[in-house]
Amino acid sequence: MGAQLRVYRQKIRSAQTTKKITRAMELISASRIQKAQARVMQSTPYSRAITRAVSAVATYSNVSHVLTTEPEQIRRAAIVILTSDRGLAGAFSSQVLRESEQLAELLREQGKEVVYFLVGRKANAYFSFRQRPAERVWTGGTDQPVFETAQEIANTVLESFLRDYTDGGVDEIHVVYNRFVSMVSQVPHVVRMLPLEVVEGVDEPGENEVLPLYEFEPEADKVLDALLPVYIESRIFNAMLQSAASEHASRQRAMKSASDNADKLIRDYTRLANNARQSEITQQISEIVGGADALSSAK
């Protein structure tokens, strides 16, 4: 009984130590989620305005631009996958990777070759373990994205898009990331970044909304040349911010669940330890009484 009691007490101490770690990580994520949400809210209006501006130029001009024109044949597609650098965030990275695998399977069924651009150590580890190549990998800072990284990613994918197919270029670009809906809901989201699907520039205005009027100076194609790289940068940066906010929310929820499970383990092991201690006391009393009876019988 004594050995069993020591085992239970050791498990209680281990669960208490685990609870301290998970509780600390939960509080850290809770303190960072507010700032991450604020960054998303600040970035989204700019991203929408850039999208509407690009859509307006493409809609109300007769310019055939390489970034807005659907190619006759799409032979190679690129998928940009946004995951996290660290774990302990529940299904945050796995659901993005699962969504990207489904997208890749769909593209291959359409006869397209698929190449990958990876963001985050989790995506890199996933592809490295399966010995699958990636065109480019970015790691570090996924929980606190910086605009310089978004610029680098945008320049890389844009260069690949503008390159000829025979030189390893791609014909379309998709981005897969976790979109922040609420503290309890983060859903994987797929966006075809290029060629640009022009939809926002032709929407009808709402009751209290007036669509802006644009004058193209000097020419529409030059305006598109200037706007489209900015559009790609802003959309990718907004996706990175959405992913970071989703990561903090997912980690906070996962760590709270882990802390609750540690509490349950502590309660269960404490009850078992008390039972083992009571059994040990009962056995000792029985041995004392039995010994006393034996001495009485000997007399």
Residue pairs with C-beta under 8 A, 6 or more apart in sequence:
1 276
1 279
1 280
1 283
2 280
4 276
5 273
5 276
5 277
5 280
8 269
8 270
8 272
8 273
8 276
9 273
11 265
11 269
12 266
12 269
12 270
12 273
15 262
15 265
15 266
15 269
16 262
16 266
18 258
18 262
19 259
19 262
19 263
19 266
22 255
22 256
22 258
22 259
22 262
23 255
23 259
25 88
25 251
25 255
26 251
26 252
26 255
26 256
26 259
29 248
29 249
29 251
29 252
29 255
30 252
32 143
32 144
32 248
33 183
33 245
33 248
33 249
33 252
36 241
36 244
36 245
36 248
37 180
37 245
39 241
39 244
39 245
40 180
40 238
40 241
40 242
40 245
43 234
43 237
43 238
43 241
44 238
46 234
47 234
47 235
47 237
47 238
48 200
50 227
50 230
50 231
50 234
50 235
51 200
51 231
51 235
52 200
52 201
52 212
53 214
53 227
53 231
54 68
54 196
54 198
54 201
54 224
54 227
54 228
54 231
55 196
55 198
55 199
55 200
55 201
55 202
56 201
56 211
56 212
56 214
57 63
57 201
57 214
57 216
57 220
57 223
57 224
57 227
58 65
58 68
58 196
58 198
58 201
58 224
59 198
59 201
59 202
60 201
60 214
61 216
61 220
62 220
63 219
63 220
63 221
63 224
65 221
65 224
65 225
65 228
66 162
67 161
67 194
67 195
67 196
67 224
67 228
68 195
68 196
68 198
68 224
68 228
69 195
70 195
71 171
71 172
71 195
73 171
74 110
74 112
74 171
74 172
75 111
75 112
75 113
75 165
75 171
76 112
76 113
76 114
76 115
76 165
76 169
76 170
76 171
77 107
77 112
77 113
77 114
77 115
77 170
77 171
77 172
77 173
77 174
78 114
78 115
78 116
78 117
78 135
78 157
78 160
78 161
78 170
78 172
78 173
78 174
79 100
79 103
79 104
79 107
79 114
79 115
79 116
79 117
79 173
79 174
79 175
79 176
80 116
80 117
80 118
80 119
80 153
80 157
80 173
80 174
80 175
80 176
80 193
80 236
81 96
81 97
81 100
81 116
81 117
81 118
81 119
81 120
81 123
81 176
81 177
82 96
82 119
82 120
82 123
82 142
82 175
82 176
82 177
82 178
82 239
82 240
82 243
83 92
83 93
83 96
83 97
83 118
83 119
83 120
83 121
83 122
83 123
83 126
83 142
83 243
84 92
84 93
84 120
84 121
84 122
84 142
84 143
84 243
84 247
85 120
85 121
85 122
85 139
85 140
85 141
85 142
85 143
86 121
86 143
87 93
87 122
88 251
88 254
88 255
88 258
89 247
89 250
89 251
89 254
90 250
90 251
90 253
90 254
90 257
91 250
92 178
92 186
92 246
92 247
92 250
92 251
93 120
93 122
93 123
93 126
95 178
95 188
96 123
96 176
96 177
96 178
96 188
97 122
97 123
97 126
98 188
99 176
99 188
99 190
100 116
100 176
103 174
103 176
103 190
104 114
107 114
108 114
112 171
115 134
115 135
115 170
116 127
116 132
116 133
116 134
116 135
117 134
117 135
117 136
117 137
117 153
117 156
117 157
118 124
118 127
118 134
118 136
118 137
118 138
119 137
119 138
119 139
119 142
119 153
119 240
120 138
120 139
120 142
121 139
123 137
124 134
124 137
124 139
127 133
127 134
135 160
136 156
138 149
138 152
138 153
141 149
142 240
142 243
142 244
142 247
143 244
143 247
143 248
144 244
145 237
145 240
145 241
145 243
145 244
147 233
147 237
149 240
150 233
150 236
150 237
150 240
151 233
153 236
154 229
154 232
154 233
154 236
155 229
157 170
157 173
157 193
157 194
157 232
157 236
158 194
158 229
158 232
160 168
160 169
160 170
160 173
161 169
161 170
161 171
161 172
161 173
161 194
162 169
163 169
163 170
165 171
172 192
172 194
172 195
173 192
173 193
173 194
174 190
174 191
174 192
174 193
175 190
175 191
175 193
175 235
175 236
175 239
176 188
176 189
176 190
177 188
177 189
177 239
177 240
177 242
177 243
177 246
178 186
178 187
178 188
178 189
178 242
178 243
178 246
178 247
178 250
179 186
179 187
179 188
179 189
179 242
179 246
180 186
180 242
180 245
180 246
180 249
181 187
182 249
183 249
183 252
183 253
184 249
184 253
186 246
186 249
186 250
189 242
191 235
191 239
193 232
193 235
193 236
194 232
196 228
196 231
203 211
205 211
216 223
217 223
